[in-house]
Amino acid sequence: MRLRIHRTDWPRPALILTDTPLPDCPDCQGEGGHNRDYGDYETGEYAGTDWDPCPCWDENRSWVLLPLPRRPRRRQPDVDPWGTGYSDEPPF
């Protein structure tokens, strides 16, 4: 098991300690798995890609080290929704 520190945003911002694939794995060459394209059964057209993880690595093995605070959202300035540039409301 080779561990590294990684930043994640899901389900909330945090620093996690996660497992990494073996760099000298003969099956995946250190990538952690293989992409597998597949097609539609009837037409034979491309339908998507699956990820097949390698047994040298467990992508679900991770531990939260430090939860990070969320960034405050920026407020949008008040914008005239009609684009007229003036209002027919009284000033008081």
PDB file of N, CA, C and O in Angstrom:
ATOM      1  N   MET A   1       0.855  -1.181   0.000  1.00  0.00           N
ATOM      2  CA  MET A   1       0.000   0.000   0.000  1.00  0.00           C
ATOM      3  C   MET A   1       0.898   1.240   0.000  1.00  0.00           C
ATOM      4  O   MET A   1       1.787   1.376   0.840  1.00  0.00           O
ATOM      5  N   ARG A   2       0.649   2.141  -0.955  1.00  0.00           N
ATOM      6  CA  ARG A   2       1.380   3.413  -1.054  1.00  0.00           C
ATOM      7  C   ARG A   2       0.386   4.521  -0.816  1.00  0.00           C
ATOM      8  O   ARG A   2      -0.609   4.619  -1.534  1.00  0.00           O
ATOM      9  N   LEU A   3       0.628   5.357   0.170  1.00  0.00           N
ATOM     10  CA  LEU A   3      -0.315   6.411   0.541  1.00  0.00           C
ATOM     11  C   LEU A   3       0.171   7.758   0.039  1.00  0.00           C
ATOM     12  O   LEU A   3       1.373   7.990  -0.094  1.00  0.00           O
ATOM     13  N   ARG A   4      -0.784   8.650  -0.239  1.00  0.00           N
ATOM     14  CA  ARG A   4      -0.469  10.031  -0.615  1.00  0.00           C
ATOM     15  C   ARG A   4      -1.562  10.947  -0.080  1.00  0.00           C
ATOM     16  O   ARG A   4      -2.674  10.504   0.203  1.00  0.00           O
ATOM     17  N   ILE A   5      -1.239  12.205   0.053  1.00  0.00           N
ATOM     18  CA  ILE A   5      -2.218  13.204   0.486  1.00  0.00           C
ATOM     19  C   ILE A   5      -2.851  13.799  -0.759  1.00  0.00           C
ATOM     20  O   ILE A   5      -2.164  14.130  -1.725  1.00  0.00           O
ATOM     21  N   HIS A   6      -4.183  13.930  -0.719  1.00  0.00           N
ATOM     22  CA  HIS A   6      -4.938  14.369  -1.888  1.00  0.00           C
ATOM     23  C   HIS A   6      -6.025  15.331  -1.422  1.00  0.00           C
ATOM     24  O   HIS A   6      -6.575  15.151  -0.336  1.00  0.00           O
ATOM     25  N   ARG A   7      -6.344  16.345  -2.215  1.00  0.00           N
ATOM     26  CA  ARG A   7      -7.441  17.266  -1.907  1.00  0.00           C
ATOM     27  C   ARG A   7      -8.681  16.828  -2.661  1.00  0.00           C
ATOM     28  O   ARG A   7      -8.604  16.514  -3.849  1.00  0.00           O
ATOM     29  N   THR A   8      -9.829  16.802  -1.987  1.00  0.00           N
ATOM     30  CA  THR A   8     -11.074  16.411  -2.617  1.00  0.00           C
ATOM     31  C   THR A   8     -12.145  17.467  -2.363  1.00  0.00           C
ATOM     32  O   THR A   8     -12.064  18.219  -1.392  1.00  0.00           O
ATOM     33  N   ASP A   9     -13.139  17.519  -3.230  1.00  0.00           N
ATOM     34  CA  ASP A   9     -14.254  18.449  -3.065  1.00  0.00           C
ATOM     35  C   ASP A   9     -15.566  17.727  -2.807  1.00  0.00           C
ATOM     36  O   ASP A   9     -16.585  18.366  -2.544  1.00  0.00           O
ATOM     37  N   TRP A  10     -15.551  16.391  -2.880  1.00  0.00           N
ATOM     38  CA  TRP A  10     -16.798  15.655  -2.717  1.00  0.00           C
ATOM     39  C   TRP A  10     -16.683  14.667  -1.588  1.00  0.00           C
ATOM     40  O   TRP A  10     -15.692  13.937  -1.581  1.00  0.00           O
ATOM     41  N   PRO A  11     -17.563  14.562  -0.651  1.00  0.00           N
ATOM     42  CA  PRO A  11     -18.816  15.285  -0.516  1.00  0.00           C
ATOM     43  C   PRO A  11     -18.624  16.667   0.093  1.00  0.00           C
ATOM     44  O   PRO A  11     -19.550  17.478   0.078  1.00  0.00           O
ATOM     45  N   ARG A  12     -17.445  16.950   0.624  1.00  0.00           N
ATOM     46  CA  ARG A  12     -17.128  18.297   1.093  1.00  0.00           C
ATOM     47  C   ARG A  12     -15.623  18.491   0.977  1.00  0.00           C
ATOM     48  O   ARG A  12     -14.888  17.505   0.912  1.00  0.00           O
ATOM     49  N   PRO A  13     -15.139  19.742   0.949  1.00  0.00           N
ATOM     50  CA  PRO A  13     -13.695  19.954   0.809  1.00  0.00           C
ATOM     51  C   PRO A  13     -12.929  19.343   1.984  1.00  0.00           C
ATOM     52  O   PRO A  13     -13.293  19.530   3.144  1.00  0.00           O
ATOM     53  N   ALA A  14     -11.861  18.611   1.660  1.00  0.00           N
ATOM     54  CA  ALA A  14     -11.063  17.975   2.703  1.00  0.00           C
ATOM     55  C   ALA A  14      -9.725  17.535   2.124  1.00  0.00           C
ATOM     56  O   ALA A  14      -9.574  17.375   0.913  1.00  0.00           O
ATOM     57  N   LEU A  15      -8.752  17.343   3.026  1.00  0.00           N
ATOM     58  CA  LEU A  15      -7.504  16.677   2.679  1.00  0.00           C
ATOM     59  C   LEU A  15      -7.665  15.226   3.099  1.00  0.00           C
ATOM     60  O   LEU A  15      -8.037  14.942   4.238  1.00  0.00           O
ATOM     61  N   ILE A  16      -7.384  14.305   2.178  1.00  0.00           N
ATOM     62  CA  ILE A  16      -7.550  12.892   2.486  1.00  0.00           C
ATOM     63  C   ILE A  16      -6.240  12.159   2.266  1.00  0.00           C
ATOM     64  O   ILE A  16      -5.398  12.593   1.481  1.00  0.00           O
ATOM     65  N   LEU A  17      -6.077  11.058   2.958  1.00  0.00           N
ATOM     66  CA  LEU A  17      -4.971  10.150   2.758  1.00  0.00           C
ATOM     67  C   LEU A  17      -5.522   8.993   1.943  1.00  0.00           C
ATOM     68  O   LEU A  17      -6.444   8.310   2.388  1.00  0.00           O
ATOM     69  N   THR A  18      -4.977   8.762   0.766  1.00  0.00           N
ATOM     70  CA  THR A  18      -5.543   7.782  -0.149  1.00  0.00           C
ATOM     71  C   THR A  18      -4.482   6.820  -0.656  1.00  0.00           C
ATOM     72  O   THR A  18      -3.293   7.140  -0.681  1.00  0.00           O
ATOM     73  N   ASP A  19      -4.922   5.650  -1.053  1.00  0.00           N
ATOM     74  CA  ASP A  19      -4.057   4.620  -1.613  1.00  0.00           C
ATOM     75  C   ASP A  19      -3.729   4.970  -3.062  1.00  0.00           C
ATOM     76  O   ASP A  19      -4.535   5.601  -3.746  1.00  0.00           O
ATOM     77  N   THR A  20      -2.554   4.563  -3.531  1.00  0.00           N
ATOM     78  CA  THR A  20      -2.168   4.775  -4.926  1.00  0.00           C
ATOM     79  C   THR A  20      -1.807   3.432  -5.555  1.00  0.00           C
ATOM     80  O   THR A  20      -1.403   2.514  -4.841  1.00  0.00           O
ATOM     81  N   PRO A  21      -1.943   3.297  -6.862  1.00  0.00           N
ATOM     82  CA  PRO A  21      -1.585   2.034  -7.518  1.00  0.00           C
ATOM     83  C   PRO A  21      -0.087   1.767  -7.433  1.00  0.00           C
ATOM     84  O   PRO A  21       0.717   2.685  -7.271  1.00  0.00           O
ATOM     85  N   LEU A  22       0.268   0.500  -7.546  1.00  0.00           N
ATOM     86  CA  LEU A  22       1.684   0.139  -7.552  1.00  0.00           C
ATOM     87  C   LEU A  22       2.322   0.617  -8.853  1.00  0.00           C
ATOM     88  O   LEU A  22       1.804   0.311  -9.927  1.00  0.00           O
ATOM     89  N   PRO A  23       3.426   1.355  -8.792  1.00  0.00           N
ATOM     90  CA  PRO A  23       4.013   1.904 -10.019  1.00  0.00           C
ATOM     91  C   PRO A  23       4.603   0.833 -10.937  1.00  0.00           C
ATOM     92  O   PRO A  23       4.708   1.059 -12.143  1.00  0.00           O
ATOM     93  N   ASP A  24       4.992  -0.324 -10.399  1.00  0.00           N
ATOM     94  CA  ASP A  24       5.586  -1.366 -11.230  1.00  0.00           C
ATOM     95  C   ASP A  24       4.642  -2.555 -11.442  1.00  0.00           C
ATOM     96  O   ASP A  24       5.101  -3.675 -11.666  1.00  0.00           O
ATOM     97  N   CYS A  25       3.333  -2.319 -11.372  1.00  0.00           N
ATOM     98  CA  CYS A  25       2.346  -3.379 -11.589  1.00  0.00           C
ATOM     99  C   CYS A  25       2.402  -3.828 -13.054  1.00  0.00           C
ATOM    100  O   CYS A  25       2.323  -2.991 -13.953  1.00  0.00           O
ATOM    101  N   PRO A  26       2.540  -5.144 -13.310  1.00  0.00           N
ATOM    102  CA  PRO A  26       2.613  -5.602 -14.699  1.00  0.00           C
ATOM    103  C   PRO A  26       1.273  -5.527 -15.433  1.00  0.00           C
ATOM    104  O   PRO A  26       1.252  -5.532 -16.663  1.00  0.00           O
ATOM    105  N   ASP A  27       0.155  -5.460 -14.706  1.00  0.00           N
ATOM    106  CA  ASP A  27      -1.156  -5.425 -15.365  1.00  0.00           C
ATOM    107  C   ASP A  27      -1.546  -4.025 -15.824  1.00  0.00           C
ATOM    108  O   ASP A  27      -2.011  -3.845 -16.949  1.00  0.00           O
ATOM    109  N   CYS A  28      -1.357  -3.020 -14.943  1.00  0.00           N
ATOM    110  CA  CYS A  28      -1.838  -1.669 -15.265  1.00  0.00           C
ATOM    111  C   CYS A  28      -0.718  -0.661 -15.489  1.00  0.00           C
ATOM    112  O   CYS A  28      -1.004   0.482 -15.848  1.00  0.00           O
ATOM    113  N   GLN A  29       0.533  -1.031 -15.295  1.00  0.00           N
ATOM    114  CA  GLN A  29       1.693  -0.142 -15.435  1.00  0.00           C
ATOM    115  C   GLN A  29       1.572   1.107 -14.557  1.00  0.00           C
ATOM    116  O   GLN A  29       2.024   2.184 -14.944  1.00  0.00           O
ATOM    117  N   GLY A  30       0.960   0.963 -13.373  1.00  0.00           N
ATOM    118  CA  GLY A  30       0.871   2.062 -12.422  1.00  0.00           C
ATOM    119  C   GLY A  30      -0.297   2.998 -12.631  1.00  0.00           C
ATOM    120  O   GLY A  30      -0.386   4.010 -11.936  1.00  0.00           O
ATOM    121  N   GLU A  31      -1.201   2.710 -13.559  1.00  0.00           N
ATOM    122  CA  GLU A  31      -2.340   3.589 -13.813  1.00  0.00           C
ATOM    123  C   GLU A  31      -3.546   3.254 -12.936  1.00  0.00           C
ATOM    124  O   GLU A  31      -4.453   4.076 -12.802  1.00  0.00           O
ATOM    125  N   GLY A  32      -3.570   2.063 -12.339  1.00  0.00           N
ATOM    126  CA  GLY A  32      -4.666   1.713 -11.439  1.00  0.00           C
ATOM    127  C   GLY A  32      -5.812   0.974 -12.089  1.00  0.00           C
ATOM    128  O   GLY A  32      -6.741   0.558 -11.396  1.00  0.00           O
ATOM    129  N   GLY A  33      -5.778   0.799 -13.392  1.00  0.00           N
ATOM    130  CA  GLY A  33      -6.854   0.088 -14.074  1.00  0.00           C
ATOM    131  C   GLY A  33      -6.808   0.317 -15.570  1.00  0.00           C
ATOM    132  O   GLY A  33      -5.830   0.830 -16.114  1.00  0.00           O
ATOM    133  N   HIS A  34      -7.897  -0.078 -16.222  1.00  0.00           N
ATOM    134  CA  HIS A  34      -7.970   0.028 -17.679  1.00  0.00           C
ATOM    135  C   HIS A  34      -9.318   0.607 -18.085  1.00  0.00           C
ATOM    136  O   HIS A  34     -10.334   0.327 -17.449  1.00  0.00           O
ATOM    137  N   ASN A  35      -9.330   1.414 -19.144  1.00  0.00           N
ATOM    138  CA  ASN A  35     -10.573   1.858 -19.762  1.00  0.00           C
ATOM    139  C   ASN A  35     -11.018   0.795 -20.753  1.00  0.00           C
ATOM    140  O   ASN A  35     -10.206   0.248 -21.499  1.00  0.00           O
ATOM    141  N   ARG A  36     -12.314   0.507 -20.754  1.00  0.00           N
ATOM    142  CA  ARG A  36     -12.847  -0.485 -21.674  1.00  0.00           C
ATOM    143  C   ARG A  36     -14.025   0.135 -22.410  1.00  0.00           C
ATOM    144  O   ARG A  36     -15.052   0.443 -21.805  1.00  0.00           O
ATOM    145  N   ASP A  37     -13.875   0.316 -23.713  1.00  0.00           N
ATOM    146  CA  ASP A  37     -14.959   0.851 -24.535  1.00  0.00           C
ATOM    147  C   ASP A  37     -15.936  -0.268 -24.862  1.00  0.00           C
ATOM    148  O   ASP A  37     -15.545  -1.421 -25.039  1.00  0.00           O
ATOM    149  N   TYR A  38     -17.210   0.089 -24.938  1.00  0.00           N
ATOM    150  CA  TYR A  38     -18.213  -0.913 -25.319  1.00  0.00           C
ATOM    151  C   TYR A  38     -19.206  -0.275 -26.267  1.00  0.00           C
ATOM    152  O   TYR A  38     -19.349   0.947 -26.319  1.00  0.00           O
ATOM    153  N   GLY A  39     -19.895  -1.132 -27.022  1.00  0.00           N
ATOM    154  CA  GLY A  39     -20.835  -0.657 -28.023  1.00  0.00           C
ATOM    155  C   GLY A  39     -22.238  -1.159 -27.768  1.00  0.00           C
ATOM    156  O   GLY A  39     -22.458  -2.038 -26.935  1.00  0.00           O
ATOM    157  N   ASP A  40     -23.171  -0.598 -28.485  1.00  0.00           N
ATOM    158  CA  ASP A  40     -24.561  -1.017 -28.404  1.00  0.00           C
ATOM    159  C   ASP A  40     -24.697  -2.407 -29.016  1.00  0.00           C
ATOM    160  O   ASP A  40     -24.095  -2.696 -30.050  1.00  0.00           O
ATOM    161  N   TYR A  41     -25.485  -3.263 -28.379  1.00  0.00           N
ATOM    162  CA  TYR A  41     -25.614  -4.646 -28.829  1.00  0.00           C
ATOM    163  C   TYR A  41     -26.237  -4.738 -30.224  1.00  0.00           C
ATOM    164  O   TYR A  41     -25.804  -5.542 -31.049  1.00  0.00           O
ATOM    165  N   GLU A  42     -27.246  -3.919 -30.480  1.00  0.00           N
ATOM    166  CA  GLU A  42     -27.964  -4.034 -31.753  1.00  0.00           C
ATOM    167  C   GLU A  42     -27.259  -3.317 -32.904  1.00  0.00           C
ATOM    168  O   GLU A  42     -27.150  -3.866 -34.001  1.00  0.00           O
ATOM    169  N   THR A  43     -26.781  -2.099 -32.663  1.00  0.00           N
ATOM    170  CA  THR A  43     -26.200  -1.317 -33.758  1.00  0.00           C
ATOM    171  C   THR A  43     -24.686  -1.435 -33.849  1.00  0.00           C
ATOM    172  O   THR A  43     -24.113  -1.203 -34.914  1.00  0.00           O
ATOM    173  N   GLY A  44     -24.032  -1.791 -32.752  1.00  0.00           N
ATOM    174  CA  GLY A  44     -22.578  -1.860 -32.750  1.00  0.00           C
ATOM    175  C   GLY A  44     -21.912  -0.516 -32.602  1.00  0.00           C
ATOM    176  O   GLY A  44     -20.684  -0.438 -32.647  1.00  0.00           O
ATOM    177  N   GLU A  45     -22.682   0.559 -32.425  1.00  0.00           N
ATOM    178  CA  GLU A  45     -22.136   1.898 -32.260  1.00  0.00           C
ATOM    179  C   GLU A  45     -21.546   2.064 -30.853  1.00  0.00           C
ATOM    180  O   GLU A  45     -21.935   1.357 -29.923  1.00  0.00           O
ATOM    181  N   TYR A  46     -20.614   2.994 -30.710  1.00  0.00           N
ATOM    182  CA  TYR A  46     -20.010   3.297 -29.418  1.00  0.00           C
ATOM    183  C   TYR A  46     -21.087   3.733 -28.438  1.00  0.00           C
ATOM    184  O   TYR A  46     -21.918   4.581 -28.763  1.00  0.00           O
ATOM    185  N   ALA A  47     -21.077   3.150 -27.219  1.00  0.00           N
ATOM    186  CA  ALA A  47     -22.097   3.478 -26.231  1.00  0.00           C
ATOM    187  C   ALA A  47     -21.502   4.014 -24.934  1.00  0.00           C
ATOM    188  O   ALA A  47     -22.243   4.553 -24.112  1.00  0.00           O
ATOM    189  N   GLY A  48     -20.208   3.887 -24.721  1.00  0.00           N
ATOM    190  CA  GLY A  48     -19.620   4.418 -23.500  1.00  0.00           C
ATOM    191  C   GLY A  48     -18.304   3.742 -23.163  1.00  0.00           C
ATOM    192  O   GLY A  48     -17.776   2.943 -23.936  1.00  0.00           O
ATOM    193  N   THR A  49     -17.786   4.085 -21.986  1.00  0.00           N
ATOM    194  CA  THR A  49     -16.521   3.543 -21.503  1.00  0.00           C
ATOM    195  C   THR A  49     -16.695   3.115 -20.059  1.00  0.00           C
ATOM    196  O   THR A  49     -17.279   3.844 -19.256  1.00  0.00           O
ATOM    197  N   ASP A  50     -16.196   1.947 -19.728  1.00  0.00           N
ATOM    198  CA  ASP A  50     -16.178   1.461 -18.350  1.00  0.00           C
ATOM    199  C   ASP A  50     -14.755   1.524 -17.827  1.00  0.00           C
ATOM    200  O   ASP A  50     -13.795   1.444 -18.594  1.00  0.00           O
ATOM    201  N   TRP A  51     -14.626   1.669 -16.503  1.00  0.00           N
ATOM    202  CA  TRP A  51     -13.330   1.663 -15.849  1.00  0.00           C
ATOM    203  C   TRP A  51     -13.217   0.361 -15.078  1.00  0.00           C
ATOM    204  O   TRP A  51     -14.033   0.082 -14.199  1.00  0.00           O
ATOM    205  N   ASP A  52     -12.211  -0.435 -15.402  1.00  0.00           N
ATOM    206  CA  ASP A  52     -11.946  -1.680 -14.694  1.00  0.00           C
ATOM    207  C   ASP A  52     -10.733  -1.475 -13.802  1.00  0.00           C
ATOM    208  O   ASP A  52      -9.610  -1.416 -14.304  1.00  0.00           O
ATOM    209  N   PRO A  53     -10.932  -1.361 -12.462  1.00  0.00           N
ATOM    210  CA  PRO A  53      -9.792  -1.138 -11.574  1.00  0.00           C
ATOM    211  C   PRO A  53      -8.902  -2.381 -11.481  1.00  0.00           C
ATOM    212  O   PRO A  53      -9.374  -3.511 -11.607  1.00  0.00           O
ATOM    213  N   CYS A  54      -7.631  -2.154 -11.263  1.00  0.00           N
ATOM    214  CA  CYS A  54      -6.649  -3.223 -11.124  1.00  0.00           C
ATOM    215  C   CYS A  54      -6.675  -3.730  -9.679  1.00  0.00           C
ATOM    216  O   CYS A  54      -6.930  -2.944  -8.767  1.00  0.00           O
ATOM    217  N   PRO A  55      -6.419  -5.018  -9.446  1.00  0.00           N
ATOM    218  CA  PRO A  55      -6.403  -5.537  -8.069  1.00  0.00           C
ATOM    219  C   PRO A  55      -5.247  -4.998  -7.222  1.00  0.00           C
ATOM    220  O   PRO A  55      -5.243  -5.193  -6.007  1.00  0.00           O
ATOM    221  N   CYS A  56      -4.261  -4.322  -7.839  1.00  0.00           N
ATOM    222  CA  CYS A  56      -3.138  -3.785  -7.055  1.00  0.00           C
ATOM    223  C   CYS A  56      -3.525  -2.528  -6.280  1.00  0.00           C
ATOM    224  O   CYS A  56      -2.709  -1.988  -5.534  1.00  0.00           O
ATOM    225  N   TRP A  57      -4.745  -2.063  -6.449  1.00  0.00           N
ATOM    226  CA  TRP A  57      -5.135  -0.768  -5.900  1.00  0.00           C
ATOM    227  C   TRP A  57      -6.592  -0.816  -5.486  1.00  0.00           C
ATOM    228  O   TRP A  57      -7.421  -1.406  -6.180  1.00  0.00           O
ATOM    229  N   ASP A  58      -6.910  -0.193  -4.348  1.00  0.00           N
ATOM    230  CA  ASP A  58      -8.294  -0.077  -3.895  1.00  0.00           C
ATOM    231  C   ASP A  58      -8.646   1.404  -3.911  1.00  0.00           C
ATOM    232  O   ASP A  58      -8.223   2.157  -3.034  1.00  0.00           O
ATOM    233  N   GLU A  59      -9.429   1.826  -4.922  1.00  0.00           N
ATOM    234  CA  GLU A  59      -9.742   3.245  -5.074  1.00  0.00           C
ATOM    235  C   GLU A  59     -10.683   3.760  -3.997  1.00  0.00           C
ATOM    236  O   GLU A  59     -10.855   4.972  -3.873  1.00  0.00           O
ATOM    237  N   ASN A  60     -11.296   2.882  -3.217  1.00  0.00           N
ATOM    238  CA  ASN A  60     -12.196   3.309  -2.146  1.00  0.00           C
ATOM    239  C   ASN A  60     -11.500   3.416  -0.796  1.00  0.00           C
ATOM    240  O   ASN A  60     -12.138   3.789   0.189  1.00  0.00           O
ATOM    241  N   ARG A  61     -10.221   3.104  -0.722  1.00  0.00           N
ATOM    242  CA  ARG A  61      -9.485   3.175   0.531  1.00  0.00           C
ATOM    243  C   ARG A  61      -8.944   4.594   0.719  1.00  0.00           C
ATOM    244  O   ARG A  61      -7.963   4.984   0.086  1.00  0.00           O
ATOM    245  N   SER A  62      -9.591   5.350   1.587  1.00  0.00           N
ATOM    246  CA  SER A  62      -9.144   6.716   1.879  1.00  0.00           C
ATOM    247  C   SER A  62      -9.634   7.127   3.253  1.00  0.00           C
ATOM    248  O   SER A  62     -10.657   6.642   3.737  1.00  0.00           O
ATOM    249  N   TRP A  63      -8.890   8.027   3.871  1.00  0.00           N
ATOM    250  CA  TRP A  63      -9.213   8.524   5.199  1.00  0.00           C
ATOM    251  C   TRP A  63      -9.139  10.037   5.195  1.00  0.00           C
ATOM    252  O   TRP A  63      -8.196  10.615   4.654  1.00  0.00           O
ATOM    253  N   VAL A  64     -10.132  10.685   5.797  1.00  0.00           N
ATOM    254  CA  VAL A  64     -10.143  12.154   5.885  1.00  0.00           C
ATOM    255  C   VAL A  64      -9.137  12.576   6.940  1.00  0.00           C
ATOM    256  O   VAL A  64      -9.214  12.134   8.086  1.00  0.00           O
ATOM    257  N   LEU A  65      -8.207  13.419   6.568  1.00  0.00           N
ATOM    258  CA  LEU A  65      -7.224  13.950   7.506  1.00  0.00           C
ATOM    259  C   LEU A  65      -7.672  15.275   8.100  1.00  0.00           C
ATOM    260  O   LEU A  65      -7.585  15.490   9.309  1.00  0.00           O
ATOM    261  N   LEU A  66      -8.155  16.164   7.230  1.00  0.00           N
ATOM    262  CA  LEU A  66      -8.491  17.506   7.670  1.00  0.00           C
ATOM    263  C   LEU A  66      -9.631  18.061   6.829  1.00  0.00           C
ATOM    264  O   LEU A  66      -9.457  18.297   5.633  1.00  0.00           O
ATOM    265  N   PRO A  67     -10.799  18.273   7.439  1.00  0.00           N
ATOM    266  CA  PRO A  67     -11.864  18.942   6.687  1.00  0.00           C
ATOM    267  C   PRO A  67     -11.469  20.395   6.416  1.00  0.00           C
ATOM    268  O   PRO A  67     -10.923  21.063   7.294  1.00  0.00           O
ATOM    269  N   LEU A  68     -11.736  20.871   5.234  1.00  0.00           N
ATOM    270  CA  LEU A  68     -11.398  22.246   4.856  1.00  0.00           C
ATOM    271  C   LEU A  68     -12.657  23.102   4.850  1.00  0.00           C
ATOM    272  O   LEU A  68     -13.738  22.606   4.532  1.00  0.00           O
ATOM    273  N   PRO A  69     -12.533  24.387   5.198  1.00  0.00           N
ATOM    274  CA  PRO A  69     -13.719  25.250   5.172  1.00  0.00           C
ATOM    275  C   PRO A  69     -14.170  25.498   3.737  1.00  0.00           C
ATOM    276  O   PRO A  69     -13.368  25.513   2.803  1.00  0.00           O
ATOM    277  N   ARG A  70     -15.444  25.687   3.597  1.00  0.00           N
ATOM    278  CA  ARG A  70     -15.993  26.009   2.281  1.00  0.00           C
ATOM    279  C   ARG A  70     -15.746  27.475   1.989  1.00  0.00           C
ATOM    280  O   ARG A  70     -15.755  28.307   2.896  1.00  0.00           O
ATOM    281  N   ARG A  71     -15.526  27.788   0.726  1.00  0.00           N
ATOM    282  CA  ARG A  71     -15.357  29.186   0.346  1.00  0.00           C
ATOM    283  C   ARG A  71     -16.699  29.888   0.412  1.00  0.00           C
ATOM    284  O   ARG A  71     -17.714  29.309   0.025  1.00  0.00           O
ATOM    285  N   PRO A  72     -16.727  31.110   0.889  1.00  0.00           N
ATOM    286  CA  PRO A  72     -18.013  31.823   0.884  1.00  0.00           C
ATOM    287  C   PRO A  72     -18.438  32.139  -0.541  1.00  0.00           C
ATOM    288  O   PRO A  72     -17.615  32.474  -1.392  1.00  0.00           O
ATOM    289  N   ARG A  73     -19.718  32.027  -0.780  1.00  0.00           N
ATOM    290  CA  ARG A  73     -20.231  32.330  -2.112  1.00  0.00           C
ATOM    291  C   ARG A  73     -20.231  33.831  -2.340  1.00  0.00           C
ATOM    292  O   ARG A  73     -20.496  34.614  -1.427  1.00  0.00           O
ATOM    293  N   ARG A  74     -19.930  34.220  -3.571  1.00  0.00           N
ATOM    294  CA  ARG A  74     -19.947  35.638  -3.911  1.00  0.00           C
ATOM    295  C   ARG A  74     -21.367  36.046  -4.232  1.00  0.00           C
ATOM    296  O   ARG A  74     -22.091  35.325  -4.918  1.00  0.00           O
ATOM    297  N   ARG A  75     -21.757  37.185  -3.745  1.00  0.00           N
ATOM    298  CA  ARG A  75     -23.081  37.711  -4.064  1.00  0.00           C
ATOM    299  C   ARG A  75     -23.057  38.339  -5.442  1.00  0.00           C
ATOM    300  O   ARG A  75     -22.112  39.037  -5.810  1.00  0.00           O
ATOM    301  N   GLN A  76     -24.087  38.084  -6.179  1.00  0.00           N
ATOM    302  CA  GLN A  76     -24.224  38.690  -7.488  1.00  0.00           C
ATOM    303  C   GLN A  76     -24.716  40.127  -7.308  1.00  0.00           C
ATOM    304  O   GLN A  76     -25.606  40.372  -6.493  1.00  0.00           O
ATOM    305  N   PRO A  77     -24.162  41.062  -8.042  1.00  0.00           N
ATOM    306  CA  PRO A  77     -24.672  42.429  -7.933  1.00  0.00           C
ATOM    307  C   PRO A  77     -26.114  42.482  -8.450  1.00  0.00           C
ATOM    308  O   PRO A  77     -26.516  41.707  -9.317  1.00  0.00           O
ATOM    309  N   ASP A  78     -26.870  43.421  -7.887  1.00  0.00           N
ATOM    310  CA  ASP A  78     -28.246  43.580  -8.341  1.00  0.00           C
ATOM    311  C   ASP A  78     -28.237  44.043  -9.791  1.00  0.00           C
ATOM    312  O   ASP A  78     -27.631  45.061 -10.126  1.00  0.00           O
ATOM    313  N   VAL A  79     -28.899  43.301 -10.628  1.00  0.00           N
ATOM    314  CA  VAL A  79     -28.933  43.575 -12.061  1.00  0.00           C
ATOM    315  C   VAL A  79     -30.374  43.824 -12.464  1.00  0.00           C
ATOM    316  O   VAL A  79     -31.289  43.129 -12.021  1.00  0.00           O
ATOM    317  N   ASP A  80     -30.561  44.814 -13.300  1.00  0.00           N
ATOM    318  CA  ASP A  80     -31.889  45.113 -13.816  1.00  0.00           C
ATOM    319  C   ASP A  80     -32.299  43.966 -14.741  1.00  0.00           C
ATOM    320  O   ASP A  80     -31.682  43.790 -15.792  1.00  0.00           O
ATOM    321  N   PRO A  81     -33.332  43.171 -14.379  1.00  0.00           N
ATOM    322  CA  PRO A  81     -33.665  42.008 -15.202  1.00  0.00           C
ATOM    323  C   PRO A  81     -34.202  42.361 -16.571  1.00  0.00           C
ATOM    324  O   PRO A  81     -34.133  41.534 -17.481  1.00  0.00           O
ATOM    325  N   TRP A  82     -34.733  43.552 -16.751  1.00  0.00           N
ATOM    326  CA  TRP A  82     -35.314  43.935 -18.046  1.00  0.00           C
ATOM    327  C   TRP A  82     -34.328  44.688 -18.923  1.00  0.00           C
ATOM    328  O   TRP A  82     -34.597  44.913 -20.103  1.00  0.00           O
ATOM    329  N   GLY A  83     -33.179  45.085 -18.358  1.00  0.00           N
ATOM    330  CA  GLY A  83     -32.161  45.772 -19.137  1.00  0.00           C
ATOM    331  C   GLY A  83     -32.544  47.192 -19.528  1.00  0.00           C
ATOM    332  O   GLY A  83     -31.996  47.724 -20.493  1.00  0.00           O
ATOM    333  N   THR A  84     -33.477  47.826 -18.802  1.00  0.00           N
ATOM    334  CA  THR A  84     -33.921  49.163 -19.173  1.00  0.00           C
ATOM    335  C   THR A  84     -33.019  50.247 -18.621  1.00  0.00           C
ATOM    336  O   THR A  84     -32.958  51.340 -19.183  1.00  0.00           O
ATOM    337  N   GLY A  85     -32.311  49.968 -17.525  1.00  0.00           N
ATOM    338  CA  GLY A  85     -31.423  50.968 -16.958  1.00  0.00           C
ATOM    339  C   GLY A  85     -32.109  51.943 -16.021  1.00  0.00           C
ATOM    340  O   GLY A  85     -31.434  52.775 -15.414  1.00  0.00           O
ATOM    341  N   TYR A  86     -33.412  51.873 -15.881  1.00  0.00           N
ATOM    342  CA  TYR A  86     -34.109  52.737 -14.948  1.00  0.00           C
ATOM    343  C   TYR A  86     -35.275  51.954 -14.353  1.00  0.00           C
ATOM    344  O   TYR A  86     -35.629  50.880 -14.838  1.00  0.00           O
ATOM    345  N   SER A  87     -35.855  52.498 -13.314  1.00  0.00           N
ATOM    346  CA  SER A  87     -36.962  51.853 -12.632  1.00  0.00           C
ATOM    347  C   SER A  87     -38.145  52.789 -12.580  1.00  0.00           C
ATOM    348  O   SER A  87     -37.984  54.008 -12.514  1.00  0.00           O
ATOM    349  N   ASP A  88     -39.334  52.219 -12.610  1.00  0.00           N
ATOM    350  CA  ASP A  88     -40.530  53.068 -12.486  1.00  0.00           C
ATOM    351  C   ASP A  88     -41.022  53.108 -11.027  1.00  0.00           C
ATOM    352  O   ASP A  88     -42.124  53.579 -10.746  1.00  0.00           O
ATOM    353  N   GLU A  89     -40.175  52.599 -10.096  1.00  0.00           N
ATOM    354  CA  GLU A  89     -40.506  52.675  -8.675  1.00  0.00           C
ATOM    355  C   GLU A  89     -40.186  54.080  -8.156  1.00  0.00           C
ATOM    356  O   GLU A  89     -39.228  54.700  -8.616  1.00  0.00           O
ATOM    357  N   PRO A  90     -40.983  54.593  -7.198  1.00  0.00           N
ATOM    358  CA  PRO A  90     -40.633  55.886  -6.608  1.00  0.00           C
ATOM    359  C   PRO A  90     -39.339  55.773  -5.807  1.00  0.00           C
ATOM    360  O   PRO A  90     -39.033  54.694  -5.300  1.00  0.00           O
ATOM    361  N   PRO A  91     -38.570  56.857  -5.678  1.00  0.00           N
ATOM    362  CA  PRO A  91     -37.270  56.798  -5.019  1.00  0.00           C
ATOM    363  C   PRO A  91     -37.349  56.654  -3.506  1.00  0.00           C
ATOM    364  O   PRO A  91     -36.308  56.509  -2.865  1.00  0.00           O
ATOM    365  N   PHE A  92     -38.525  56.688  -2.913  1.00  0.00           N
ATOM    366  CA  PHE A  92     -38.583  56.538  -1.465  1.00  0.00           C
ATOM    367  C   PHE A  92     -39.312  55.353  -1.061  1.00  0.00           C
ATOM    368  O   PHE A  92     -39.447  55.089   0.133  1.00  0.00           O
TER     369      PHE A  92
END
